[in-house]
């Protein structure tokens, strides 16, 4: 269980790579990144089906995000069964580039393999929590 103090530390970030970011207003995977962007975060969309979301270049995968992007949080809006592979990509990026600090699985998304993989790497891990809700509750 992540404490409020730990969540505040995770949310004290600059850049969030949003895996599964959506082009469709009204979907959580669009509106939550828009909220984060409006609250000062740089949002890097990761979506292989578009070139741009929220005025930012979208990348096909986490590995395609430029090394100088300085990602703090990898925020996941993909099904739970995909979270293990996304966590592995986040850990790999942390080990090769050195910039990922946290992996955050949005509300309703859980994956024990992802949790184990991320925690073993020493990165911070949150699952089944909405980043917008926690930001509004703890940071505003």
Chimera marker file (.cmm) of the C-alpha trace (Angstrom):
<marker_set name="trace">
<marker id="1" x="0.000" y="0.000" z="0.000" r="1" g="1" b="0" radius="0.5"/>
<marker id="2" x="1.317" y="3.417" z="-0.969" r="1" g="1" b="0" radius="0.5"/>
<marker id="3" x="0.993" y="6.134" z="1.679" r="1" g="1" b="0" radius="0.5"/>
<marker id="4" x="-0.194" y="9.683" z="1.006" r="1" g="1" b="0" radius="0.5"/>
<marker id="5" x="3.339" y="10.897" z="1.704" r="1" g="1" b="0" radius="0.5"/>
<marker id="6" x="4.724" y="8.503" z="-0.940" r="1" g="1" b="0" radius="0.5"/>
<marker id="7" x="2.028" y="9.556" z="-3.431" r="1" g="1" b="0" radius="0.5"/>
<marker id="8" x="2.928" y="13.230" z="-2.903" r="1" g="1" b="0" radius="0.5"/>
<marker id="9" x="6.576" y="12.423" z="-3.595" r="1" g="1" b="0" radius="0.5"/>
<marker id="10" x="5.661" y="10.540" z="-6.777" r="1" g="1" b="0" radius="0.5"/>
<marker id="11" x="3.386" y="13.376" z="-7.912" r="1" g="1" b="0" radius="0.5"/>
<marker id="12" x="6.227" y="15.861" z="-7.378" r="1" g="1" b="0" radius="0.5"/>
<marker id="13" x="7.268" y="15.226" z="-10.966" r="1" g="1" b="0" radius="0.5"/>
<marker id="14" x="7.638" y="17.139" z="-14.200" r="1" g="1" b="0" radius="0.5"/>
<marker id="15" x="7.107" y="14.656" z="-17.025" r="1" g="1" b="0" radius="0.5"/>
<marker id="16" x="4.543" y="11.880" z="-17.419" r="1" g="1" b="0" radius="0.5"/>
<marker id="17" x="4.643" y="9.395" z="-20.299" r="1" g="1" b="0" radius="0.5"/>
<marker id="18" x="1.060" y="8.206" z="-20.771" r="1" g="1" b="0" radius="0.5"/>
<marker id="19" x="0.935" y="4.723" z="-22.310" r="1" g="1" b="0" radius="0.5"/>
<marker id="20" x="-2.454" y="4.296" z="-23.936" r="1" g="1" b="0" radius="0.5"/>
<marker id="21" x="-3.153" y="8.033" z="-24.146" r="1" g="1" b="0" radius="0.5"/>
<marker id="22" x="-6.320" y="8.581" z="-26.197" r="1" g="1" b="0" radius="0.5"/>
<marker id="23" x="-7.215" y="11.123" z="-28.870" r="1" g="1" b="0" radius="0.5"/>
<marker id="24" x="-10.887" y="10.980" z="-27.821" r="1" g="1" b="0" radius="0.5"/>
<marker id="25" x="-12.166" y="13.700" z="-25.468" r="1" g="1" b="0" radius="0.5"/>
<marker id="26" x="-14.475" y="12.216" z="-22.848" r="1" g="1" b="0" radius="0.5"/>
<marker id="27" x="-12.361" y="9.095" z="-22.386" r="1" g="1" b="0" radius="0.5"/>
<marker id="28" x="-10.358" y="8.879" z="-19.168" r="1" g="1" b="0" radius="0.5"/>
<marker id="29" x="-7.201" y="8.152" z="-21.186" r="1" g="1" b="0" radius="0.5"/>
<marker id="30" x="-7.591" y="11.602" z="-22.794" r="1" g="1" b="0" radius="0.5"/>
<marker id="31" x="-9.155" y="13.703" z="-20.064" r="1" g="1" b="0" radius="0.5"/>
<marker id="32" x="-6.778" y="12.688" z="-17.260" r="1" g="1" b="0" radius="0.5"/>
<marker id="33" x="-3.641" y="13.478" z="-19.308" r="1" g="1" b="0" radius="0.5"/>
<marker id="34" x="-5.285" y="16.800" z="-20.279" r="1" g="1" b="0" radius="0.5"/>
<marker id="35" x="-5.863" y="17.516" z="-16.577" r="1" g="1" b="0" radius="0.5"/>
<marker id="36" x="-2.228" y="16.682" z="-15.809" r="1" g="1" b="0" radius="0.5"/>
<marker id="37" x="-1.059" y="18.930" z="-18.645" r="1" g="1" b="0" radius="0.5"/>
<marker id="38" x="-3.276" y="21.748" z="-17.346" r="1" g="1" b="0" radius="0.5"/>
<marker id="39" x="-1.685" y="21.334" z="-13.915" r="1" g="1" b="0" radius="0.5"/>
<marker id="40" x="1.853" y="21.818" z="-15.143" r="1" g="1" b="0" radius="0.5"/>
<marker id="41" x="3.018" y="18.348" z="-16.096" r="1" g="1" b="0" radius="0.5"/>
<marker id="42" x="4.637" y="17.711" z="-19.451" r="1" g="1" b="0" radius="0.5"/>
<marker id="43" x="2.617" y="14.870" z="-20.965" r="1" g="1" b="0" radius="0.5"/>
<marker id="44" x="4.258" y="12.542" z="-23.481" r="1" g="1" b="0" radius="0.5"/>
<marker id="45" x="1.579" y="10.473" z="-25.239" r="1" g="1" b="0" radius="0.5"/>
<marker id="46" x="2.399" y="6.867" z="-26.139" r="1" g="1" b="0" radius="0.5"/>
<marker id="47" x="-0.065" y="5.617" z="-28.741" r="1" g="1" b="0" radius="0.5"/>
<marker id="48" x="0.954" y="3.849" z="-31.973" r="1" g="1" b="0" radius="0.5"/>
<marker id="49" x="-2.192" y="4.923" z="-33.842" r="1" g="1" b="0" radius="0.5"/>
<marker id="50" x="-1.679" y="8.689" z="-33.965" r="1" g="1" b="0" radius="0.5"/>
<marker id="51" x="1.039" y="11.281" z="-34.413" r="1" g="1" b="0" radius="0.5"/>
<marker id="52" x="-0.143" y="13.870" z="-31.884" r="1" g="1" b="0" radius="0.5"/>
<marker id="53" x="-2.298" y="14.146" z="-28.773" r="1" g="1" b="0" radius="0.5"/>
<marker id="54" x="-2.891" y="17.261" z="-26.661" r="1" g="1" b="0" radius="0.5"/>
<marker id="55" x="-0.477" y="19.193" z="-28.892" r="1" g="1" b="0" radius="0.5"/>
<marker id="56" x="2.382" y="16.790" z="-28.108" r="1" g="1" b="0" radius="0.5"/>
<marker id="57" x="4.118" y="14.303" z="-30.399" r="1" g="1" b="0" radius="0.5"/>
<marker id="58" x="2.812" y="10.795" z="-29.778" r="1" g="1" b="0" radius="0.5"/>
<marker id="59" x="5.235" y="7.862" z="-29.812" r="1" g="1" b="0" radius="0.5"/>
<marker id="60" x="4.569" y="4.266" z="-30.829" r="1" g="1" b="0" radius="0.5"/>
<marker id="61" x="6.102" y="2.809" z="-27.659" r="1" g="1" b="0" radius="0.5"/>
<marker id="62" x="7.958" y="3.819" z="-24.526" r="1" g="1" b="0" radius="0.5"/>
<marker id="63" x="11.203" y="2.755" z="-26.231" r="1" g="1" b="0" radius="0.5"/>
<marker id="64" x="10.531" y="5.283" z="-29.014" r="1" g="1" b="0" radius="0.5"/>
<marker id="65" x="10.396" y="8.270" z="-26.650" r="1" g="1" b="0" radius="0.5"/>
<marker id="66" x="13.663" y="10.215" z="-27.059" r="1" g="1" b="0" radius="0.5"/>
<marker id="67" x="16.284" y="9.560" z="-24.387" r="1" g="1" b="0" radius="0.5"/>
<marker id="68" x="16.393" y="13.251" z="-23.449" r="1" g="1" b="0" radius="0.5"/>
<marker id="69" x="12.671" y="13.342" z="-22.540" r="1" g="1" b="0" radius="0.5"/>
<marker id="70" x="13.482" y="12.868" z="-18.847" r="1" g="1" b="0" radius="0.5"/>
<marker id="71" x="10.395" y="10.821" z="-17.933" r="1" g="1" b="0" radius="0.5"/>
<marker id="72" x="9.475" y="10.801" z="-14.237" r="1" g="1" b="0" radius="0.5"/>
<marker id="73" x="6.278" y="8.722" z="-14.273" r="1" g="1" b="0" radius="0.5"/>
<marker id="74" x="5.014" y="6.090" z="-16.711" r="1" g="1" b="0" radius="0.5"/>
<marker id="75" x="1.216" y="6.311" z="-16.407" r="1" g="1" b="0" radius="0.5"/>
<marker id="76" x="-0.584" y="3.259" z="-17.824" r="1" g="1" b="0" radius="0.5"/>
<marker id="77" x="-4.020" y="3.305" z="-19.469" r="1" g="1" b="0" radius="0.5"/>
<marker id="78" x="-3.908" y="-0.199" z="-20.947" r="1" g="1" b="0" radius="0.5"/>
<marker id="79" x="-5.589" y="-3.448" z="-19.862" r="1" g="1" b="0" radius="0.5"/>
<marker id="80" x="-4.160" y="-5.183" z="-16.802" r="1" g="1" b="0" radius="0.5"/>
<marker id="81" x="-2.826" y="-8.073" z="-18.889" r="1" g="1" b="0" radius="0.5"/>
<marker id="82" x="-0.604" y="-5.642" z="-20.842" r="1" g="1" b="0" radius="0.5"/>
<marker id="83" x="0.825" y="-3.968" z="-17.736" r="1" g="1" b="0" radius="0.5"/>
<marker id="84" x="3.599" y="-6.531" z="-17.233" r="1" g="1" b="0" radius="0.5"/>
<marker id="85" x="5.162" y="-5.785" z="-20.618" r="1" g="1" b="0" radius="0.5"/>
<marker id="86" x="4.774" y="-2.036" z="-20.105" r="1" g="1" b="0" radius="0.5"/>
<marker id="87" x="6.411" y="-2.307" z="-16.682" r="1" g="1" b="0" radius="0.5"/>
<marker id="88" x="9.273" y="-4.276" z="-18.260" r="1" g="1" b="0" radius="0.5"/>
<marker id="89" x="9.731" y="-1.492" z="-20.844" r="1" g="1" b="0" radius="0.5"/>
<marker id="90" x="9.717" y="1.133" z="-18.070" r="1" g="1" b="0" radius="0.5"/>
<marker id="91" x="12.331" y="-0.783" z="-16.064" r="1" g="1" b="0" radius="0.5"/>
<marker id="92" x="14.428" y="-1.296" z="-19.197" r="1" g="1" b="0" radius="0.5"/>
<marker id="93" x="14.286" y="2.438" z="-19.926" r="1" g="1" b="0" radius="0.5"/>
<marker id="94" x="15.227" y="3.232" z="-16.332" r="1" g="1" b="0" radius="0.5"/>
<marker id="95" x="18.233" y="0.933" z="-16.573" r="1" g="1" b="0" radius="0.5"/>
<marker id="96" x="19.378" y="2.181" z="-19.989" r="1" g="1" b="0" radius="0.5"/>
<marker id="97" x="18.403" y="5.878" z="-19.928" r="1" g="1" b="0" radius="0.5"/>
<marker id="98" x="18.073" y="6.403" z="-16.174" r="1" g="1" b="0" radius="0.5"/>
<marker id="99" x="15.003" y="8.603" z="-16.211" r="1" g="1" b="0" radius="0.5"/>
<marker id="100" x="11.905" y="6.647" z="-15.101" r="1" g="1" b="0" radius="0.5"/>
<marker id="101" x="11.220" y="6.998" z="-11.353" r="1" g="1" b="0" radius="0.5"/>
<marker id="102" x="7.707" y="5.542" z="-11.070" r="1" g="1" b="0" radius="0.5"/>
<marker id="103" x="5.184" y="3.303" z="-12.796" r="1" g="1" b="0" radius="0.5"/>
<marker id="104" x="1.523" y="4.168" z="-12.173" r="1" g="1" b="0" radius="0.5"/>
<marker id="105" x="-1.340" y="1.884" z="-13.242" r="1" g="1" b="0" radius="0.5"/>
<marker id="106" x="-4.601" y="3.800" z="-13.445" r="1" g="1" b="0" radius="0.5"/>
<marker id="107" x="-7.790" y="2.984" z="-11.541" r="1" g="1" b="0" radius="0.5"/>
<marker id="108" x="-8.991" y="-0.539" z="-12.288" r="1" g="1" b="0" radius="0.5"/>
<marker id="109" x="-5.612" y="-1.706" z="-13.599" r="1" g="1" b="0" radius="0.5"/>
<marker id="110" x="-3.599" y="-4.206" z="-11.546" r="1" g="1" b="0" radius="0.5"/>
<marker id="111" x="-0.864" y="-6.679" z="-12.405" r="1" g="1" b="0" radius="0.5"/>
<marker id="112" x="1.219" y="-8.619" z="-9.889" r="1" g="1" b="0" radius="0.5"/>
<marker id="113" x="3.987" y="-9.336" z="-12.419" r="1" g="1" b="0" radius="0.5"/>
<marker id="114" x="4.300" y="-5.613" z="-13.120" r="1" g="1" b="0" radius="0.5"/>
<marker id="115" x="4.332" y="-4.859" z="-9.408" r="1" g="1" b="0" radius="0.5"/>
<marker id="116" x="7.079" y="-7.381" z="-8.688" r="1" g="1" b="0" radius="0.5"/>
<marker id="117" x="9.175" y="-6.330" z="-11.684" r="1" g="1" b="0" radius="0.5"/>
<marker id="118" x="8.981" y="-2.613" z="-10.835" r="1" g="1" b="0" radius="0.5"/>
<marker id="119" x="9.556" y="-3.018" z="-7.108" r="1" g="1" b="0" radius="0.5"/>
<marker id="120" x="12.549" y="-5.319" z="-7.679" r="1" g="1" b="0" radius="0.5"/>
<marker id="121" x="14.091" y="-2.614" z="-9.870" r="1" g="1" b="0" radius="0.5"/>
<marker id="122" x="13.807" y="-0.082" z="-7.045" r="1" g="1" b="0" radius="0.5"/>
<marker id="123" x="11.268" y="2.107" z="-8.833" r="1" g="1" b="0" radius="0.5"/>
<marker id="124" x="8.118" y="3.406" z="-7.164" r="1" g="1" b="0" radius="0.5"/>
<marker id="125" x="4.886" y="1.608" z="-8.041" r="1" g="1" b="0" radius="0.5"/>
<marker id="126" x="1.215" y="2.538" z="-7.834" r="1" g="1" b="0" radius="0.5"/>
<marker id="127" x="-1.685" y="0.485" z="-9.142" r="1" g="1" b="0" radius="0.5"/>
<marker id="128" x="-5.465" y="0.791" z="-9.185" r="1" g="1" b="0" radius="0.5"/>
<marker id="129" x="-5.435" y="4.541" z="-8.412" r="1" g="1" b="0" radius="0.5"/>
<marker id="130" x="-6.423" y="7.512" z="-10.552" r="1" g="1" b="0" radius="0.5"/>
<marker id="131" x="-3.597" y="10.005" z="-10.942" r="1" g="1" b="0" radius="0.5"/>
<marker id="132" x="-6.074" y="12.872" z="-11.369" r="1" g="1" b="0" radius="0.5"/>
<marker id="133" x="-7.979" y="11.971" z="-8.197" r="1" g="1" b="0" radius="0.5"/>
<marker id="134" x="-4.795" y="11.571" z="-6.150" r="1" g="1" b="0" radius="0.5"/>
<marker id="135" x="-3.358" y="14.820" z="-7.517" r="1" g="1" b="0" radius="0.5"/>
<marker id="136" x="-6.576" y="16.683" z="-6.715" r="1" g="1" b="0" radius="0.5"/>
<marker id="137" x="-6.663" y="15.190" z="-3.217" r="1" g="1" b="0" radius="0.5"/>
<marker id="138" x="-3.005" y="15.614" z="-2.292" r="1" g="1" b="0" radius="0.5"/>
<marker id="139" x="-1.363" y="18.341" z="-4.370" r="1" g="1" b="0" radius="0.5"/>
<marker id="140" x="-3.809" y="21.069" z="-5.329" r="1" g="1" b="0" radius="0.5"/>
<link id1="1" id2="2" r="1" g="1" b="0" radius="0.2"/>
<link id1="2" id2="3" r="1" g="1" b="0" radius="0.2"/>
<link id1="3" id2="4" r="1" g="1" b="0" radius="0.2"/>
<link id1="4" id2="5" r="1" g="1" b="0" radius="0.2"/>
<link id1="5" id2="6" r="1" g="1" b="0" radius="0.2"/>
<link id1="6" id2="7" r="1" g="1" b="0" radius="0.2"/>
<link id1="7" id2="8" r="1" g="1" b="0" radius="0.2"/>
<link id1="8" id2="9" r="1" g="1" b="0" radius="0.2"/>
<link id1="9" id2="10" r="1" g="1" b="0" radius="0.2"/>
<link id1="10" id2="11" r="1" g="1" b="0" radius="0.2"/>
<link id1="11" id2="12" r="1" g="1" b="0" radius="0.2"/>
<link id1="12" id2="13" r="1" g="1" b="0" radius="0.2"/>
<link id1="13" id2="14" r="1" g="1" b="0" radius="0.2"/>
<link id1="14" id2="15" r="1" g="1" b="0" radius="0.2"/>
<link id1="15" id2="16" r="1" g="1" b="0" radius="0.2"/>
<link id1="16" id2="17" r="1" g="1" b="0" radius="0.2"/>
<link id1="17" id2="18" r="1" g="1" b="0" radius="0.2"/>
<link id1="18" id2="19" r="1" g="1" b="0" radius="0.2"/>
<link id1="19" id2="20" r="1" g="1" b="0" radius="0.2"/>
<link id1="20" id2="21" r="1" g="1" b="0" radius="0.2"/>
<link id1="21" id2="22" r="1" g="1" b="0" radius="0.2"/>
<link id1="22" id2="23" r="1" g="1" b="0" radius="0.2"/>
<link id1="23" id2="24" r="1" g="1" b="0" radius="0.2"/>
<link id1="24" id2="25" r="1" g="1" b="0" radius="0.2"/>
<link id1="25" id2="26" r="1" g="1" b="0" radius="0.2"/>
<link id1="26" id2="27" r="1" g="1" b="0" radius="0.2"/>
<link id1="27" id2="28" r="1" g="1" b="0" radius="0.2"/>
<link id1="28" id2="29" r="1" g="1" b="0" radius="0.2"/>
<link id1="29" id2="30" r="1" g="1" b="0" radius="0.2"/>
<link id1="30" id2="31" r="1" g="1" b="0" radius="0.2"/>
<link id1="31" id2="32" r="1" g="1" b="0" radius="0.2"/>
<link id1="32" id2="33" r="1" g="1" b="0" radius="0.2"/>
<link id1="33" id2="34" r="1" g="1" b="0" radius="0.2"/>
<link id1="34" id2="35" r="1" g="1" b="0" radius="0.2"/>
<link id1="35" id2="36" r="1" g="1" b="0" radius="0.2"/>
<link id1="36" id2="37" r="1" g="1" b="0" radius="0.2"/>
<link id1="37" id2="38" r="1" g="1" b="0" radius="0.2"/>
<link id1="38" id2="39" r="1" g="1" b="0" radius="0.2"/>
<link id1="39" id2="40" r="1" g="1" b="0" radius="0.2"/>
<link id1="40" id2="41" r="1" g="1" b="0" radius="0.2"/>
<link id1="41" id2="42" r="1" g="1" b="0" radius="0.2"/>
<link id1="42" id2="43" r="1" g="1" b="0" radius="0.2"/>
<link id1="43" id2="44" r="1" g="1" b="0" radius="0.2"/>
<link id1="44" id2="45" r="1" g="1" b="0" radius="0.2"/>
<link id1="45" id2="46" r="1" g="1" b="0" radius="0.2"/>
<link id1="46" id2="47" r="1" g="1" b="0" radius="0.2"/>
<link id1="47" id2="48" r="1" g="1" b="0" radius="0.2"/>
<link id1="48" id2="49" r="1" g="1" b="0" radius="0.2"/>
<link id1="49" id2="50" r="1" g="1" b="0" radius="0.2"/>
<link id1="50" id2="51" r="1" g="1" b="0" radius="0.2"/>
<link id1="51" id2="52" r="1" g="1" b="0" radius="0.2"/>
<link id1="52" id2="53" r="1" g="1" b="0" radius="0.2"/>
<link id1="53" id2="54" r="1" g="1" b="0" radius="0.2"/>
<link id1="54" id2="55" r="1" g="1" b="0" radius="0.2"/>
<link id1="55" id2="56" r="1" g="1" b="0" radius="0.2"/>
<link id1="56" id2="57" r="1" g="1" b="0" radius="0.2"/>
<link id1="57" id2="58" r="1" g="1" b="0" radius="0.2"/>
<link id1="58" id2="59" r="1" g="1" b="0" radius="0.2"/>
<link id1="59" id2="60" r="1" g="1" b="0" radius="0.2"/>
<link id1="60" id2="61" r="1" g="1" b="0" radius="0.2"/>
<link id1="61" id2="62" r="1" g="1" b="0" radius="0.2"/>
<link id1="62" id2="63" r="1" g="1" b="0" radius="0.2"/>
<link id1="63" id2="64" r="1" g="1" b="0" radius="0.2"/>
<link id1="64" id2="65" r="1" g="1" b="0" radius="0.2"/>
<link id1="65" id2="66" r="1" g="1" b="0" radius="0.2"/>
<link id1="66" id2="67" r="1" g="1" b="0" radius="0.2"/>
<link id1="67" id2="68" r="1" g="1" b="0" radius="0.2"/>
<link id1="68" id2="69" r="1" g="1" b="0" radius="0.2"/>
<link id1="69" id2="70" r="1" g="1" b="0" radius="0.2"/>
<link id1="70" id2="71" r="1" g="1" b="0" radius="0.2"/>
<link id1="71" id2="72" r="1" g="1" b="0" radius="0.2"/>
<link id1="72" id2="73" r="1" g="1" b="0" radius="0.2"/>
<link id1="73" id2="74" r="1" g="1" b="0" radius="0.2"/>
<link id1="74" id2="75" r="1" g="1" b="0" radius="0.2"/>
<link id1="75" id2="76" r="1" g="1" b="0" radius="0.2"/>
<link id1="76" id2="77" r="1" g="1" b="0" radius="0.2"/>
<link id1="77" id2="78" r="1" g="1" b="0" radius="0.2"/>
<link id1="78" id2="79" r="1" g="1" b="0" radius="0.2"/>
<link id1="79" id2="80" r="1" g="1" b="0" radius="0.2"/>
<link id1="80" id2="81" r="1" g="1" b="0" radius="0.2"/>
<link id1="81" id2="82" r="1" g="1" b="0" radius="0.2"/>
<link id1="82" id2="83" r="1" g="1" b="0" radius="0.2"/>
<link id1="83" id2="84" r="1" g="1" b="0" radius="0.2"/>
<link id1="84" id2="85" r="1" g="1" b="0" radius="0.2"/>
<link id1="85" id2="86" r="1" g="1" b="0" radius="0.2"/>
<link id1="86" id2="87" r="1" g="1" b="0" radius="0.2"/>
<link id1="87" id2="88" r="1" g="1" b="0" radius="0.2"/>
<link id1="88" id2="89" r="1" g="1" b="0" radius="0.2"/>
<link id1="89" id2="90" r="1" g="1" b="0" radius="0.2"/>
<link id1="90" id2="91" r="1" g="1" b="0" radius="0.2"/>
<link id1="91" id2="92" r="1" g="1" b="0" radius="0.2"/>
<link id1="92" id2="93" r="1" g="1" b="0" radius="0.2"/>
<link id1="93" id2="94" r="1" g="1" b="0" radius="0.2"/>
<link id1="94" id2="95" r="1" g="1" b="0" radius="0.2"/>
<link id1="95" id2="96" r="1" g="1" b="0" radius="0.2"/>
<link id1="96" id2="97" r="1" g="1" b="0" radius="0.2"/>
<link id1="97" id2="98" r="1" g="1" b="0" radius="0.2"/>
<link id1="98" id2="99" r="1" g="1" b="0" radius="0.2"/>
<link id1="99" id2="100" r="1" g="1" b="0" radius="0.2"/>
<link id1="100" id2="101" r="1" g="1" b="0" radius="0.2"/>
<link id1="101" id2="102" r="1" g="1" b="0" radius="0.2"/>
<link id1="102" id2="103" r="1" g="1" b="0" radius="0.2"/>
<link id1="103" id2="104" r="1" g="1" b="0" radius="0.2"/>
<link id1="104" id2="105" r="1" g="1" b="0" radius="0.2"/>
<link id1="105" id2="106" r="1" g="1" b="0" radius="0.2"/>
<link id1="106" id2="107" r="1" g="1" b="0" radius="0.2"/>
<link id1="107" id2="108" r="1" g="1" b="0" radius="0.2"/>
<link id1="108" id2="109" r="1" g="1" b="0" radius="0.2"/>
<link id1="109" id2="110" r="1" g="1" b="0" radius="0.2"/>
<link id1="110" id2="111" r="1" g="1" b="0" radius="0.2"/>
<link id1="111" id2="112" r="1" g="1" b="0" radius="0.2"/>
<link id1="112" id2="113" r="1" g="1" b="0" radius="0.2"/>
<link id1="113" id2="114" r="1" g="1" b="0" radius="0.2"/>
<link id1="114" id2="115" r="1" g="1" b="0" radius="0.2"/>
<link id1="115" id2="116" r="1" g="1" b="0" radius="0.2"/>
<link id1="116" id2="117" r="1" g="1" b="0" radius="0.2"/>
<link id1="117" id2="118" r="1" g="1" b="0" radius="0.2"/>
<link id1="118" id2="119" r="1" g="1" b="0" radius="0.2"/>
<link id1="119" id2="120" r="1" g="1" b="0" radius="0.2"/>
<link id1="120" id2="121" r="1" g="1" b="0" radius="0.2"/>
<link id1="121" id2="122" r="1" g="1" b="0" radius="0.2"/>
<link id1="122" id2="123" r="1" g="1" b="0" radius="0.2"/>
<link id1="123" id2="124" r="1" g="1" b="0" radius="0.2"/>
<link id1="124" id2="125" r="1" g="1" b="0" radius="0.2"/>
<link id1="125" id2="126" r="1" g="1" b="0" radius="0.2"/>
<link id1="126" id2="127" r="1" g="1" b="0" radius="0.2"/>
<link id1="127" id2="128" r="1" g="1" b="0" radius="0.2"/>
<link id1="128" id2="129" r="1" g="1" b="0" radius="0.2"/>
<link id1="129" id2="130" r="1" g="1" b="0" radius="0.2"/>
<link id1="130" id2="131" r="1" g="1" b="0" radius="0.2"/>
<link id1="131" id2="132" r="1" g="1" b="0" radius="0.2"/>
<link id1="132" id2="133" r="1" g="1" b="0" radius="0.2"/>
<link id1="133" id2="134" r="1" g="1" b="0" radius="0.2"/>
<link id1="134" id2="135" r="1" g="1" b="0" radius="0.2"/>
<link id1="135" id2="136" r="1" g="1" b="0" radius="0.2"/>
<link id1="136" id2="137" r="1" g="1" b="0" radius="0.2"/>
<link id1="137" id2="138" r="1" g="1" b="0" radius="0.2"/>
<link id1="138" id2="139" r="1" g="1" b="0" radius="0.2"/>
<link id1="139" id2="140" r="1" g="1" b="0" radius="0.2"/>
</marker_set>
